[in-house]
Amino acid sequence: MIPRSPLEDPVNAAHAWNRFRRIMRWMMTITVGLVLGSVIVLYRSNGMVSVHLYIATALGIGFTMLLASALMGLVFLSSGTGHDESIVNPLEDETDL
């Protein structure tokens, strides 16, 4: 029999997704600060090179930070709710040789 995931309970799911949104709001704030700081440092070291350099830098850093934080947030959501333990492991009975 397949065990039920704790995320199937609406109360647990609502709590977990609210926690995920809170993590993402904090990471969005940190990302905006980091992008602004990096563009300022880039401008101070190079001057006005090309606006495309600053746009590419801001988008690259912003996308990378938000993608990494979203994936880590989903890992925390899955682990924190017990969803990881609710799987059926077909290799559970095997022993290492």
The first five atom37 places (N, CA, C, CB, O) and aatype in JSON, in Angstrom:
{
  "aatype": [12, 9, 14, 1, 15, 14, 10, 6, 3, 14, 19, 2, 0, 0, 8, 0, 17, 2, 1, 13, 1, 1, 9, 12, 1, 17, 12, 12, 16, 9, 16, 19, 7, 10, 19, 10, 7, 15, 19, 9, 19, 10, 18, 1, 15, 2, 7, 12, 19, 15, 19, 8, 10, 18, 9, 0, 16, 0, 10, 7, 9, 7, 13, 16, 12, 10, 10, 0, 15, 0, 10, 12, 7, 10, 19, 13, 10, 15, 15, 7, 16, 7, 8, 3, 6, 15, 9, 19, 2, 14, 10, 6, 3, 6, 16, 3, 10],
  "atom_mask": [
    [1, 1, 1, 1, 1],
    [1, 1, 1, 1, 1],
    [1, 1, 1, 1, 1],
    [1, 1, 1, 1, 1],
    [1, 1, 1, 1, 1],
    [1, 1, 1, 1, 1],
    [1, 1, 1, 1, 1],
    [1, 1, 1, 1, 1],
    [1, 1, 1, 1, 1],
    [1, 1, 1, 1, 1],
    [1, 1, 1, 1, 1],
    [1, 1, 1, 1, 1],
    [1, 1, 1, 1, 1],
    [1, 1, 1, 1, 1],
    [1, 1, 1, 1, 1],
    [1, 1, 1, 1, 1],
    [1, 1, 1, 1, 1],
    [1, 1, 1, 1, 1],
    [1, 1, 1, 1, 1],
    [1, 1, 1, 1, 1],
    [1, 1, 1, 1, 1],
    [1, 1, 1, 1, 1],
    [1, 1, 1, 1, 1],
    [1, 1, 1, 1, 1],
    [1, 1, 1, 1, 1],
    [1, 1, 1, 1, 1],
    [1, 1, 1, 1, 1],
    [1, 1, 1, 1, 1],
    [1, 1, 1, 1, 1],
    [1, 1, 1, 1, 1],
    [1, 1, 1, 1, 1],
    [1, 1, 1, 1, 1],
    [1, 1, 1, 0, 1],
    [1, 1, 1, 1, 1],
    [1, 1, 1, 1, 1],
    [1, 1, 1, 1, 1],
    [1, 1, 1, 0, 1],
    [1, 1, 1, 1, 1],
    [1, 1, 1, 1, 1],
    [1, 1, 1, 1, 1],
    [1, 1, 1, 1, 1],
    [1, 1, 1, 1, 1],
    [1, 1, 1, 1, 1],
    [1, 1, 1, 1, 1],
    [1, 1, 1, 1, 1],
    [1, 1, 1, 1, 1],
    [1, 1, 1, 0, 1],
    [1, 1, 1, 1, 1],
    [1, 1, 1, 1, 1],
    [1, 1, 1, 1, 1],
    [1, 1, 1, 1, 1],
    [1, 1, 1, 1, 1],
    [1, 1, 1, 1, 1],
    [1, 1, 1, 1, 1],
    [1, 1, 1, 1, 1],
    [1, 1, 1, 1, 1],
    [1, 1, 1, 1, 1],
    [1, 1, 1, 1, 1],
    [1, 1, 1, 1, 1],
    [1, 1, 1, 0, 1],
    [1, 1, 1, 1, 1],
    [1, 1, 1, 0, 1],
    [1, 1, 1, 1, 1],
    [1, 1, 1, 1, 1],
    [1, 1, 1, 1, 1],
    [1, 1, 1, 1, 1],
    [1, 1, 1, 1, 1],
    [1, 1, 1, 1, 1],
    [1, 1, 1, 1, 1],
    [1, 1, 1, 1, 1],
    [1, 1, 1, 1, 1],
    [1, 1, 1, 1, 1],
    [1, 1, 1, 0, 1],
    [1, 1, 1, 1, 1],
    [1, 1, 1, 1, 1],
    [1, 1, 1, 1, 1],
    [1, 1, 1, 1, 1],
    [1, 1, 1, 1, 1],
    [1, 1, 1, 1, 1],
    [1, 1, 1, 0, 1],
    [1, 1, 1, 1, 1],
    [1, 1, 1, 0, 1],
    [1, 1, 1, 1, 1],
    [1, 1, 1, 1, 1],
    [1, 1, 1, 1, 1],
    [1, 1, 1, 1, 1],
    [1, 1, 1, 1, 1],
    [1, 1, 1, 1, 1],
    [1, 1, 1, 1, 1],
    [1, 1, 1, 1, 1],
    [1, 1, 1, 1, 1],
    [1, 1, 1, 1, 1],
    [1, 1, 1, 1, 1],
    [1, 1, 1, 1, 1],
    [1, 1, 1, 1, 1],
    [1, 1, 1, 1, 1],
    [1, 1, 1, 1, 1]
  ],
  "atom_positions": [
    [[0.84, -1.18, 0.0], [0.0, 0.0, 0.0], [0.89, 1.25, 0.0], [-0.96, -0.01, 1.22], [1.89, 1.31, 0.71]],
    [[0.52, 2.2, -0.77], [1.28, 3.45, -0.88], [0.89, 4.36, 0.29], [1.03, 4.16, -2.25], [-0.29, 4.66, 0.46]],
    [[1.88, 4.8, 1.1], [1.55, 5.69, 2.21], [1.12, 7.07, 1.71], [2.75, 5.83, 3.16], [1.54, 7.53, 0.65]],
    [[0.28, 7.7, 2.51], [-0.19, 9.05, 2.17], [0.9, 10.07, 2.48], [-1.49, 9.39, 2.92], [1.61, 9.96, 3.48]],
    [[1.0, 11.04, 1.63], [1.94, 12.13, 1.85], [1.31, 13.14, 2.82], [2.33, 12.81, 0.5], [0.11, 13.4, 2.74]],
    [[2.11, 13.7, 3.73], [1.57, 14.74, 4.6], [1.1, 15.98, 3.83], [2.62, 15.15, 5.62], [0.3, 16.76, 4.35]],
    [[1.58, 16.17, 2.61], [1.13, 17.32, 1.82], [-0.27, 17.13, 1.25], [2.1, 17.58, 0.69], [-0.83, 18.07, 0.68]],
    [[-0.85, 15.94, 1.39], [-2.22, 15.73, 0.95], [-3.22, 16.32, 1.93], [-2.49, 14.24, 0.76], [-4.38, 16.54, 1.58]],
    [[-2.78, 16.59, 3.15], [-3.62, 17.25, 4.14], [-3.61, 18.76, 3.84], [-3.12, 16.96, 5.6], [-2.54, 19.36, 3.79]],
    [[-4.78, 19.38, 3.64], [-4.81, 20.79, 3.24], [-4.18, 21.73, 4.28], [-6.24, 21.21, 3.0], [-3.59, 22.75, 3.91]],
    [[-4.29, 21.41, 5.55], [-3.71, 22.27, 6.59], [-2.18, 22.22, 6.53], [-4.21, 21.84, 8.01], [-1.52, 23.26, 6.57]],
    [[-1.63, 21.01, 6.42], [-0.17, 20.88, 6.3], [0.34, 21.52, 5.01], [0.24, 19.4, 6.33], [1.37, 22.19, 5.01]],
    [[-0.39, 21.33, 3.93], [0.03, 21.89, 2.65], [0.01, 23.42, 2.69], [-0.87, 21.38, 1.52], [0.92, 24.07, 2.18]],
    [[-1.02, 23.99, 3.29], [-1.1, 25.45, 3.38], [0.05, 26.01, 4.21], [-2.45, 25.88, 4.0], [0.65, 27.03, 3.86]],
    [[0.35, 25.34, 5.32], [1.47, 25.78, 6.16], [2.8, 25.69, 5.41], [1.53, 24.94, 7.45], [3.62, 26.6, 5.48]],
    [[3.0, 24.59, 4.69], [4.25, 24.39, 3.96], [4.41, 25.42, 2.84], [4.32, 22.98, 3.39], [5.49, 25.98, 2.66]],
    [[3.34, 25.67, 2.09], [3.45, 26.63, 1.0], [3.6, 28.05, 1.51], [2.24, 26.53, 0.09], [4.26, 28.87, 0.87]],
    [[3.0, 28.38, 2.65], [3.21, 29.71, 3.24], [4.66, 29.88, 3.66], [2.28, 29.92, 4.45], [5.24, 30.96, 3.49]],
    [[5.25, 28.83, 4.21], [6.67, 28.88, 4.59], [7.55, 29.04, 3.34], [7.06, 27.59, 5.36], [8.52, 29.79, 3.37]],
    [[7.21, 28.35, 2.27], [7.95, 28.48, 1.02], [7.86, 29.9, 0.48], [7.43, 27.48, -0.03], [8.87, 30.46, 0.04]],
    [[6.68, 30.49, 0.5], [6.51, 31.87, 0.04], [7.3, 32.85, 0.89], [5.04, 32.25, 0.03], [7.87, 33.81, 0.37]],
    [[7.35, 32.62, 2.19], [8.12, 33.49, 3.09], [9.61, 33.39, 2.77], [7.87, 33.11, 4.57], [10.3, 34.41, 2.74]],
    [[10.11, 32.18, 2.53], [11.51, 32.01, 2.13], [11.78, 32.74, 0.81], [11.86, 30.5, 2.0], [12.81, 33.4, 0.68]],
    [[10.88, 32.62, -0.15], [11.08, 33.27, -1.44], [11.02, 34.79, -1.34], [10.05, 32.78, -2.43], [11.73, 35.48, -2.06]],
    [[10.18, 35.32, -0.46], [10.15, 36.78, -0.27], [11.48, 37.28, 0.28], [9.0, 37.19, 0.67], [12.01, 38.3, -0.17]],
    [[12.02, 36.57, 1.27], [13.32, 36.95, 1.82], [14.41, 36.84, 0.76], [13.67, 36.07, 3.03], [15.26, 37.73, 0.66]],
    [[14.41, 35.79, -0.01], [15.43, 35.61, -1.03], [15.29, 36.64, -2.15], [15.36, 34.2, -1.6], [16.29, 37.04, -2.74]],
    [[14.08, 37.08, -2.45], [13.89, 38.13, -3.45], [14.5, 39.43, -2.95], [12.38, 38.33, -3.76], [15.15, 40.15, -3.72]],
    [[14.31, 39.73, -1.68], [14.9, 40.94, -1.09], [16.43, 40.87, -1.13], [14.42, 41.13, 0.36], [17.09, 41.83, -1.51]],
    [[16.98, 39.73, -0.75], [18.43, 39.55, -0.77], [18.96, 39.62, -2.2], [18.82, 38.21, -0.13], [20.02, 40.21, -2.44]],
    [[18.24, 39.03, -3.15], [18.66, 39.05, -4.55], [18.68, 40.46, -5.11], [17.75, 38.17, -5.38], [19.63, 40.83, -5.8]],
    [[17.66, 41.23, -4.84], [17.63, 42.61, -5.33], [18.8, 43.4, -4.77], [16.29, 43.3, -4.96], [19.45, 44.16, -5.49]],
    [[19.08, 43.23, -3.48], [20.23, 43.91, -2.87], [21.54, 43.48, -3.49], [0.0, 0.0, 0.0], [22.41, 44.31, -3.75]],
    [[21.68, 42.19, -3.72], [22.91, 41.66, -4.32], [23.09, 42.15, -5.75], [22.9, 40.14, -4.29], [24.2, 42.49, -6.16]],
    [[22.02, 42.19, -6.51], [22.1, 42.67, -7.9], [22.48, 44.15, -7.92], [20.75, 42.45, -8.63], [23.35, 44.56, -8.69]],
    [[21.83, 44.95, -7.07], [22.18, 46.37, -7.02], [23.63, 46.57, -6.61], [21.25, 47.11, -6.06], [24.35, 47.38, -7.2]],
    [[24.07, 45.84, -5.6], [25.45, 45.94, -5.14], [26.44, 45.54, -6.22], [0.0, 0.0, 0.0], [27.47, 46.19, -6.39]],
    [[26.15, 44.47, -6.95], [27.08, 44.02, -7.98], [27.13, 44.98, -9.16], [26.7, 42.62, -8.47], [28.2, 45.18, -9.74]],
    [[26.01, 45.57, -9.52], [26.01, 46.55, -10.62], [26.77, 47.81, -10.2], [24.55, 46.91, -11.03], [27.48, 48.39, -11.01]],
    [[26.63, 48.22, -8.95], [27.38, 49.38, -8.46], [28.89, 49.1, -8.47], [26.91, 49.76, -7.03], [29.67, 49.94, -8.9]],
    [[29.28, 47.93, -7.99], [30.71, 47.57, -8.0], [31.24, 47.48, -9.42], [30.95, 46.24, -7.27], [32.35, 47.92, -9.7]],
    [[30.45, 46.93, -10.32], [30.85, 46.82, -11.72], [31.0, 48.2, -12.34], [29.83, 45.99, -12.51], [31.94, 48.44, -13.1]],
    [[30.1, 49.11, -12.04], [30.17, 50.47, -12.58], [31.38, 51.21, -12.03], [28.87, 51.26, -12.25], [32.07, 51.92, -12.77]],
    [[31.65, 51.05, -10.74], [32.81, 51.74, -10.14], [34.13, 51.22, -10.69], [32.79, 51.59, -8.63], [35.1, 51.97, -10.79]],
    [[34.19, 49.94, -11.04], [35.46, 49.4, -11.52], [35.66, 49.61, -13.01], [35.56, 47.94, -11.2], [36.8, 49.69, -13.47]],
    [[34.57, 49.69, -13.8], [34.69, 49.79, -15.25], [34.15, 51.08, -15.84], [34.0, 48.65, -15.89], [34.48, 51.4, -16.99]],
    [[33.36, 51.82, -15.12], [32.72, 53.0, -15.7], [31.55, 52.59, -16.57], [0.0, 0.0, 0.0], [31.06, 51.46, -16.5]],
    [[31.11, 53.52, -17.39], [29.97, 53.24, -18.28], [30.48, 52.56, -19.55], [29.19, 54.54, -18.62], [30.9, 53.23, -20.49]],
    [[30.44, 51.24, -19.56], [30.93, 50.47, -20.71], [29.81, 50.36, -21.74], [31.43, 49.06, -20.26], [29.86, 50.98, -22.8]],
    [[28.83, 49.58, -21.42], [27.66, 49.39, -22.28], [26.5, 49.03, -21.37], [27.9, 48.28, -23.38], [26.66, 48.3, -20.4]],
    [[25.34, 49.55, -21.69], [24.18, 49.27, -20.87], [23.83, 47.77, -20.93], [22.97, 50.12, -21.32], [23.25, 47.23, -19.99]],
    [[24.19, 47.13, -22.04], [23.9, 45.7, -22.18], [24.69, 44.85, -21.18], [24.21, 45.25, -23.61], [24.2, 43.81, -20.74]],
    [[25.89, 45.3, -20.83], [26.68, 44.59, -19.82], [25.97, 44.59, -18.48], [28.08, 45.22, -19.69], [25.92, 43.58, -17.78]],
    [[25.42, 45.74, -18.12], [24.73, 45.85, -16.82], [23.41, 45.09, -16.81], [24.49, 47.32, -16.49], [23.05, 44.49, -15.8]],
    [[22.7, 45.11, -17.92], [21.45, 44.36, -18.01], [21.72, 42.86, -17.93], [20.7, 44.7, -19.32], [21.03, 42.14, -17.21]],
    [[22.72, 42.39, -18.66], [23.05, 40.96, -18.65], [23.53, 40.52, -17.27], [24.12, 40.66, -19.71], [23.18, 39.44, -16.8]],
    [[24.33, 41.36, -16.63], [24.82, 41.03, -15.29], [23.65, 40.95, -14.3], [25.84, 42.07, -14.81], [23.57, 40.0, -13.51]],
    [[22.77, 41.94, -14.34], [21.63, 41.94, -13.42], [20.72, 40.74, -13.65], [20.83, 43.24, -13.57], [20.28, 40.1, -12.7]],
    [[20.43, 40.45, -14.91], [19.55, 39.3, -15.2], [20.22, 37.98, -14.85], [19.15, 39.3, -16.68], [19.57, 37.08, -14.32]],
    [[21.5, 37.86, -15.13], [22.21, 36.61, -14.84], [22.29, 36.33, -13.35], [0.0, 0.0, 0.0], [22.0, 35.22, -12.91]],
    [[22.68, 37.33, -12.58], [22.77, 37.14, -11.12], [21.38, 36.94, -10.54], [23.46, 38.36, -10.46], [21.18, 36.06, -9.69]],
    [[20.41, 37.74, -10.98], [19.05, 37.62, -10.44], [18.43, 36.27, -10.73], [0.0, 0.0, 0.0], [17.86, 35.65, -9.83]],
    [[18.52, 35.81, -11.97], [17.94, 34.52, -12.34], [18.62, 33.38, -11.58], [18.06, 34.3, -13.84], [17.95, 32.48, -11.09]],
    [[19.94, 33.43, -11.49], [20.67, 32.36, -10.81], [20.3, 32.3, -9.33], [22.17, 32.56, -10.96], [20.07, 31.22, -8.79]],
    [[20.25, 33.44, -8.68], [19.91, 33.47, -7.25], [18.48, 32.99, -7.0], [20.09, 34.89, -6.7], [18.24, 32.21, -6.09]],
    [[17.54, 33.45, -7.81], [16.14, 33.06, -7.6], [15.9, 31.6, -7.93], [15.23, 33.94, -8.43], [15.11, 30.94, -7.25]],
    [[16.55, 31.08, -8.96], [16.4, 29.67, -9.28], [16.98, 28.79, -8.17], [17.09, 29.35, -10.63], [16.36, 27.81, -7.76]],
    [[18.16, 29.15, -7.7], [18.79, 28.37, -6.62], [17.95, 28.43, -5.36], [20.2, 28.89, -6.33], [17.78, 27.41, -4.68]],
    [[17.42, 29.59, -5.02], [16.61, 29.69, -3.8], [15.27, 28.97, -3.95], [16.37, 31.17, -3.44], [14.77, 28.41, -2.98]],
    [[14.69, 28.97, -5.14], [13.44, 28.23, -5.34], [13.67, 26.73, -5.21], [12.84, 28.55, -6.72], [12.86, 26.03, -4.59]],
    [[14.75, 26.23, -5.77], [15.04, 24.79, -5.67], [15.35, 24.4, -4.22], [16.21, 24.41, -6.58], [14.89, 23.36, -3.75]],
    [[16.12, 25.21, -3.53], [16.41, 24.91, -2.12], [15.15, 25.01, -1.27], [17.5, 25.86, -1.58], [14.96, 24.22, -0.35]],
    [[14.29, 25.98, -1.57], [13.02, 26.1, -0.85], [12.14, 24.88, -1.04], [0.0, 0.0, 0.0], [11.48, 24.45, -0.1]],
    [[12.13, 24.33, -2.25], [11.35, 23.11, -2.49], [11.95, 21.91, -1.76], [11.28, 22.82, -3.99], [11.21, 21.03, -1.32]],
    [[13.27, 21.87, -1.64], [13.9, 20.8, -0.86], [13.49, 20.92, 0.6], [15.44, 20.84, -1.0], [13.16, 19.92, 1.24]],
    [[13.51, 22.14, 1.14], [13.09, 22.35, 2.52], [11.62, 22.0, 2.71], [13.34, 23.79, 2.94], [11.24, 21.42, 3.72]],
    [[10.79, 22.35, 1.73], [9.36, 22.04, 1.81], [9.15, 20.53, 1.84], [8.6, 22.66, 0.62], [8.38, 20.02, 2.65]],
    [[9.82, 19.82, 0.96], [9.66, 18.37, 0.87], [10.17, 17.66, 2.12], [10.39, 17.84, -0.36], [9.52, 16.75, 2.63]],
    [[11.32, 18.09, 2.6], [11.92, 17.45, 3.77], [11.18, 17.84, 5.06], [13.39, 17.83, 3.88], [10.97, 17.0, 5.92]],
    [[10.8, 19.11, 5.18], [10.19, 19.59, 6.41], [8.79, 19.06, 6.66], [0.0, 0.0, 0.0], [8.36, 18.99, 7.81]],
    [[8.07, 18.68, 5.62], [6.71, 18.18, 5.8], [6.65, 16.67, 5.96], [5.86, 18.6, 4.63], [5.6, 16.14, 6.3]],
    [[7.75, 15.99, 5.71], [7.73, 14.53, 5.79], [7.37, 13.88, 4.48], [0.0, 0.0, 0.0], [7.16, 12.66, 4.43]],
    [[7.29, 14.66, 3.43], [6.94, 14.11, 2.11], [8.02, 13.14, 1.62], [6.75, 15.25, 1.09], [7.71, 12.18, 0.91]],
    [[9.27, 13.38, 1.99], [10.36, 12.49, 1.56], [10.23, 11.1, 2.16], [11.71, 13.09, 1.95], [10.62, 10.11, 1.53]],
    [[9.7, 11.0, 3.37], [9.59, 9.71, 4.04], [8.37, 8.91, 3.59], [9.55, 9.91, 5.53], [8.23, 7.75, 3.97]],
    [[7.49, 9.51, 2.8], [6.25, 8.83, 2.42], [6.36, 8.09, 1.09], [5.12, 9.83, 2.35], [5.35, 7.83, 0.44]],
    [[7.57, 7.75, 0.68], [7.74, 7.04, -0.58], [7.8, 5.53, -0.34], [9.02, 7.51, -1.3], [7.99, 5.08, 0.79]],
    [[7.62, 4.78, -1.39], [7.8, 3.34, -1.34], [9.19, 3.06, -1.9], [6.68, 2.57, -2.15], [9.47, 3.37, -3.06]],
    [[10.06, 2.48, -1.09], [11.43, 2.21, -1.49], [11.56, 0.75, -1.89], [12.42, 2.55, -0.35], [11.55, -0.12, -1.02]],
    [[11.68, 0.45, -3.19], [11.78, -0.96, -3.61], [13.13, -1.58, -3.23], [11.57, -1.08, -5.12], [13.24, -2.81, -3.25]],
    [[14.12, -0.8, -2.9], [15.44, -1.33, -2.55], [15.64, -1.44, -1.04], [16.53, -0.46, -3.14], [16.76, -1.67, -0.58]],
    [[14.59, -1.28, -0.29], [14.7, -1.27, 1.18], [15.18, -2.61, 1.73], [13.36, -0.93, 1.8], [15.9, -2.63, 2.73]],
    [[14.81, -3.71, 1.11], [15.17, -5.04, 1.62], [16.54, -5.53, 1.17], [14.13, -6.03, 1.19], [17.05, -6.51, 1.72]],
    [[17.15, -4.86, 0.2], [18.44, -5.28, -0.31], [19.55, -4.93, 0.7], [18.72, -4.64, -1.67], [19.48, -3.92, 1.4]],
    [[20.54, -5.77, 0.74], [21.68, -5.52, 1.63], [22.92, -5.27, 0.78], [21.92, -6.72, 2.61], [23.04, -5.77, -0.34]],
    [[23.84, -4.49, 1.32], [25.1, -4.23, 0.62], [26.01, -5.44, 0.73], [25.8, -2.97, 1.2], [26.06, -6.09, 1.78]],
    [[26.71, -5.76, -0.33], [27.63, -6.9, -0.32], [29.02, -6.46, -0.03], [27.59, -7.65, -1.64], [29.93, -7.29, 0.03]]
  ]
}
